[in-house]
Amino acid sequence: QVHLVESGGGLVQPGGSLRLSCAASVSIFSIYAMAWSRQAPGKQRELVASESSGGTINYLDSVKGRFTISRDNAKNMVYLQMNSLKPEDTAVYYCKVRISRFGADYWGQGTQVTVSS
């Protein structure tokens, strides 16, 4: 079983920045994939950023150039740096990891990000 705990959300003004963190209960050194998704009220969850085996990184078009996914293997941490935040980025953000190619996805409990003046 893998436990993920997100942190770093909060209220920020448009144009501001936040860094979300995701602490994993297991080593992430050789995980198959990691990702951040978000869900706004009344909307479906959408994939924001992902890194898969081999280091391929993908971003939702609307966050390209503003968000960066990264990891610290030594600390078993996954991050999402969010810059130039917009009101439409407001959502609950979830961290997800998959340990192996055909293994299960593990999700954190989510952290609220609100972008508002």
RABEL-V482954 format. One record per pair of residues at least 12 apart in sequence whose ideal C-beta (glycine too) atoms are under 8 Angstrom apart, sorted by the first residue. I is the first residue (numbers start at 1). J is the second residue. D is the distance in whole Angstrom. If there is no record, write none. Layout:
i=<I | I>
j=<J | J>
d=<D | D>
This chain:
i=<1 | 1 | 2 | 2 | 2 | 2 | 2 | 2 | 3 | 3 | 3 | 4 | 4 | 4 | 4 | 4 | 4 | 4 | 4 | 4 | 4 | 4 | 5 | 5 | 5 | 5 | 6 | 6 | 6 | 6 | 6 | 6 | 6 | 6 | 6 | 6 | 7 | 7 | 7 | 7 | 7 | 8 | 8 | 8 | 9 | 9 | 9 | 9 | 9 | 9 | 10 | 10 | 10 | 11 | 11 | 11 | 12 | 12 | 12 | 12 | 13 | 13 | 13 | 14 | 14 | 14 | 14 | 14 | 14 | 15 | 15 | 16 | 16 | 17 | 17 | 17 | 17 | 17 | 18 | 18 | 18 | 19 | 19 | 19 | 19 | 20 | 20 | 20 | 20 | 20 | 20 | 20 | 20 | 21 | 21 | 21 | 22 | 22 | 22 | 22 | 22 | 22 | 22 | 22 | 23 | 23 | 23 | 24 | 24 | 24 | 24 | 25 | 26 | 26 | 27 | 27 | 28 | 28 | 28 | 28 | 28 | 28 | 29 | 31 | 31 | 31 | 32 | 32 | 32 | 32 | 32 | 32 | 32 | 33 | 33 | 33 | 33 | 33 | 33 | 34 | 34 | 34 | 34 | 34 | 34 | 34 | 34 | 34 | 35 | 35 | 35 | 35 | 35 | 35 | 35 | 35 | 35 | 36 | 36 | 36 | 36 | 36 | 36 | 36 | 36 | 36 | 36 | 36 | 37 | 37 | 37 | 38 | 38 | 38 | 38 | 38 | 38 | 39 | 39 | 39 | 39 | 40 | 40 | 40 | 40 | 43 | 45 | 46 | 47 | 48 | 48 | 48 | 48 | 48 | 49 | 49 | 49 | 49 | 49 | 50 | 51 | 51 | 53 | 57 | 62 | 63 | 63 | 66 | 66 | 66 | 66 | 67 | 67 | 67 | 67 | 68 | 68 | 78 | 78 | 80 | 80 | 82 | 85 | 85 | 86 | 87 | 87 | 88 | 89 | 89 | 90 | 90 | 90 | 90 | 91 | 91 | 92 | 92 | 92 | 92 | 93 | 93 | 93 | 93 | 94 | 94 | 94 | 94 | 95 | 95 | 96>
j=<25 | 106 | 24 | 25 | 26 | 97 | 99 | 106 | 24 | 25 | 106 | 22 | 23 | 24 | 25 | 95 | 96 | 97 | 106 | 107 | 108 | 109 | 22 | 23 | 108 | 109 | 20 | 21 | 22 | 93 | 94 | 95 | 108 | 109 | 110 | 111 | 20 | 21 | 22 | 23 | 111 | 20 | 21 | 111 | 92 | 93 | 111 | 112 | 113 | 114 | 112 | 113 | 114 | 114 | 115 | 116 | 85 | 113 | 114 | 115 | 115 | 116 | 117 | 85 | 86 | 87 | 115 | 116 | 117 | 84 | 85 | 85 | 115 | 81 | 82 | 83 | 84 | 85 | 82 | 85 | 113 | 79 | 80 | 81 | 82 | 36 | 79 | 80 | 82 | 93 | 95 | 111 | 113 | 77 | 78 | 79 | 34 | 36 | 77 | 78 | 79 | 80 | 95 | 108 | 75 | 76 | 77 | 76 | 77 | 78 | 97 | 76 | 76 | 99 | 73 | 76 | 71 | 73 | 76 | 77 | 78 | 97 | 73 | 97 | 98 | 99 | 52 | 53 | 98 | 99 | 100 | 101 | 103 | 50 | 51 | 52 | 53 | 97 | 98 | 50 | 51 | 69 | 71 | 78 | 95 | 96 | 97 | 98 | 47 | 48 | 49 | 50 | 51 | 69 | 95 | 96 | 97 | 48 | 49 | 50 | 67 | 69 | 78 | 80 | 93 | 94 | 95 | 96 | 93 | 94 | 96 | 89 | 91 | 92 | 93 | 94 | 113 | 91 | 92 | 94 | 110 | 88 | 90 | 91 | 92 | 91 | 94 | 60 | 60 | 60 | 63 | 67 | 80 | 93 | 63 | 67 | 68 | 69 | 80 | 69 | 69 | 71 | 101 | 69 | 88 | 82 | 89 | 82 | 83 | 84 | 85 | 80 | 81 | 82 | 83 | 80 | 81 | 95 | 97 | 93 | 95 | 113 | 113 | 115 | 115 | 115 | 116 | 115 | 113 | 115 | 113 | 114 | 115 | 116 | 112 | 113 | 110 | 111 | 112 | 113 | 110 | 111 | 112 | 113 | 107 | 108 | 109 | 110 | 107 | 108 | 108>
d=<8 | 8 | 6 | 6 | 5 | 6 | 7 | 4 | 7 | 4 | 8 | 5 | 7 | 6 | 7 | 5 | 8 | 7 | 6 | 7 | 4 | 8 | 7 | 5 | 6 | 7 | 6 | 7 | 5 | 7 | 7 | 5 | 4 | 7 | 6 | 4 | 7 | 5 | 8 | 7 | 6 | 4 | 5 | 6 | 8 | 6 | 3 | 5 | 5 | 8 | 8 | 7 | 7 | 5 | 8 | 7 | 6 | 7 | 7 | 6 | 7 | 7 | 5 | 6 | 6 | 6 | 6 | 8 | 6 | 6 | 7 | 5 | 7 | 7 | 6 | 5 | 8 | 7 | 5 | 7 | 6 | 6 | 7 | 5 | 7 | 7 | 7 | 4 | 7 | 6 | 8 | 6 | 7 | 6 | 8 | 6 | 8 | 8 | 7 | 4 | 7 | 8 | 3 | 6 | 8 | 7 | 6 | 4 | 7 | 7 | 6 | 8 | 7 | 7 | 8 | 6 | 6 | 6 | 5 | 8 | 7 | 7 | 5 | 5 | 7 | 5 | 7 | 5 | 5 | 6 | 5 | 5 | 7 | 6 | 7 | 4 | 6 | 7 | 5 | 7 | 5 | 7 | 6 | 5 | 7 | 7 | 5 | 8 | 6 | 8 | 7 | 4 | 7 | 8 | 8 | 5 | 8 | 5 | 5 | 8 | 8 | 6 | 8 | 5 | 6 | 7 | 6 | 7 | 7 | 5 | 6 | 8 | 4 | 7 | 5 | 7 | 8 | 6 | 5 | 7 | 8 | 8 | 6 | 4 | 8 | 8 | 7 | 6 | 6 | 5 | 6 | 6 | 7 | 7 | 7 | 6 | 8 | 4 | 6 | 7 | 6 | 7 | 7 | 6 | 7 | 8 | 7 | 7 | 5 | 5 | 8 | 6 | 7 | 5 | 7 | 7 | 4 | 6 | 7 | 7 | 8 | 7 | 8 | 5 | 6 | 5 | 6 | 8 | 6 | 5 | 6 | 5 | 5 | 7 | 8 | 6 | 4 | 7 | 5 | 8 | 6 | 6 | 8 | 6 | 6 | 6 | 8 | 5 | 7 | 4 | 8>
